[in-house]
């Protein structure tokens, strides 16, 4: 396939309103546009939809997007249409359409008006539809929610396994597979089933830095739940429950307490579920209380909290469900209420399954219990599950475990005994069985007499929970590996073998029984009065057009408007997420309201500084702090304030030196990888005699630029001194 020589970065800005790509979006898009099968693993909110939307619009022909849920298709279609004056640019083709509607879609596709066609796997698999799919030029196939291919995926759909064969029968075109969650096993299944080369795998970090993870004991849960939601009044949220009955009970509880809510589960008829979903998207209700039936089908970017009333079925499910929060990059609070009784319920369900299902479900349950009961960083545990190593010791107050100063215990000697036990039994026992041996809780395991082992009862003086806790942390720290395909049997890694021979300190955070105060993090610094005005306008337009409010403008765009105060369409096009199409379609009401607000309140806009004069130092300081909170690009700050890069760094240093903490991690992460950051940090912390940048440049032999070294120095001072 001939390479397409087009400036996709310019197209990104002109059509979608974004100044740059996220993560490896650009590389994945270029791979697809070069005619390669491509596999994209990107977390929810990471921008995976853009990886097929942009090339679909730019390439010749129609992109066929295979999507598992009708509701998801509708949201995607509405979203693409919001950027274009061409209504026919995107359509869905599925069982929700009547015969006349299907013919209209066919006509739009065959006449070249459509660039994206969304279909269900069942639709494309039907023999009667094959002639239609062969009748038009297909640019590529996109397999969305590709984890559905694997039995280990949280939303397994058998129909997905037939896709490769079906696609080949229609006509060989490039395939892009996309998923937000994929363990090693799921990833392997997708690659094998779709025949995609692992060389064309684009794996983004699973870290969602805007999400705050928290687990609370299930004590006075209803009271705490109401308290939390009322603290977050006016924000959208999802509550997941284990049963249909419980989802209805919790929804009723919320409504009694004046919180607008509706239940959602598979026991409700389709029209009721559709209405609930629509009310949530249109902001007629604040909270949906749902079972896992409410999952992939919701694509609402401004969900601010996800609460699990019950234990999720797996860590994969949990990651996917919490991923509904903060998809627009804004705040997202993930709160889980834990009762050990939920584990027993799952074990009861599992006991009725066949042997293979029982084995899979047991392993999945063990992982989520490990996450909940662990005393270490929750973010680190989640990322480890997906094969990603979190380099930082804690997540900087982005989970409840890293947000509290708690006592720790050095368990080096206990860990050595555990590691030696695993070796002694020949790497053939699970966490539960190793614990039984060390505490003398059984005499025989799988027919093996364990009483004569050196390890037998060596930890009978310690708490069983502690032993499991140590094993869990050792797995996260890559000292022990759990072989899922062998039923969860434990093996030592090379690092584990080294530790056994040369042990070093290994700390466990001690458990605290009393519940921790629920955190409610919100560092937003924007014109809140203007935000309310703009959201009212957004809701009014959305209601008129019968689309969700976020289709008009997402929250980050609204927030940016409240910082930049654009008063005409040209200025509006410089707002995050506002392309030419959106600005012209929806912009006038917003710019008029902003102009009125600016005049009434005598506001000096950031853009006005470019024309008038260099801003006062104090104004500049406030602007920089607010911009950093909003993660605005340094280049944008420099442009808006008409200052140089050195002047910006000088001012940030002044801010930090004056005792104010400022988070510039988002900028550092763009220019330096984790290893580079650690190398520079280590120099300043352990090797440097002073904080001289000149000496640092000499030390690194010009390996790093001056501004890179200054950034790390600023970060260190901000983190350690403020």
Secondary structure as UniProt FT lines:
FT   HELIX           8..11
FT   HELIX           12..16
FT   TURN            23..24
FT   HELIX           25..33
FT   TURN            34..35
FT   STRAND          38..41
FT   TURN            44..45
FT   TURN            48..49
FT   HELIX           50..58
FT   STRAND          62..66
FT   HELIX           70..82
FT   HELIX           87..89
FT   STRAND          90..93
FT   TURN            95..96
FT   HELIX           99..110
FT   TURN            111..112
FT   STRAND          116..119
FT   HELIX           121..125
FT   HELIX           127..129
FT   HELIX           130..133
FT   STRAND          138..143
FT   HELIX           146..149
FT   TURN            151..152
FT   TURN            154..155
FT   HELIX           158..162
FT   HELIX           163..170
FT   STRAND          175..179
FT   HELIX           184..194
FT   HELIX           198..200
FT   STRAND          201..203
FT   TURN            209..210
FT   STRAND          211..217
FT   HELIX           221..231
FT   TURN            232..234
FT   STRAND          236..240
FT   HELIX           244..256
FT   TURN            257..258
FT   STRAND          261..264
FT   TURN            266..267
FT   HELIX           270..281
FT   TURN            282..283
FT   STRAND          287..290
FT   TURN            292..293
FT   TURN            296..297
FT   TURN            301..302
FT   STRAND          303..308
FT   HELIX           315..322
FT   TURN            323..324
FT   TURN            326..328
FT   STRAND          332..338
FT   HELIX           340..351
FT   HELIX           355..373
FT   HELIX           378..385
FT   TURN            386..387
FT   TURN            400..402
FT   STRAND          408..410
FT   HELIX           412..424
FT   TURN            425..426
FT   HELIX           431..439
FT   STRAND          444..445
FT   TURN            446..447
FT   STRAND          448..449
FT   TURN            451..452
FT   TURN            454..461
FT   HELIX           464..476
FT   TURN            477..478
FT   STRAND          480..483
FT   HELIX           484..486
FT   STRAND          489..492
FT   HELIX           494..501
FT   STRAND          507..509
FT   HELIX           528..545
FT   HELIX           549..552
FT   HELIX           555..564
FT   HELIX           569..572
FT   TURN            573..574
FT   TURN            576..577
FT   HELIX           580..600
FT   TURN            601..602
FT   TURN            606..607
FT   HELIX           608..611
FT   HELIX           617..629
FT   TURN            630..631
FT   HELIX           634..641
FT   HELIX           645..657
FT   TURN            658..659
FT   HELIX           665..671
FT   HELIX           674..682
FT   HELIX           683..687
FT   HELIX           693..699
FT   TURN            700..702
FT   HELIX           706..721
//
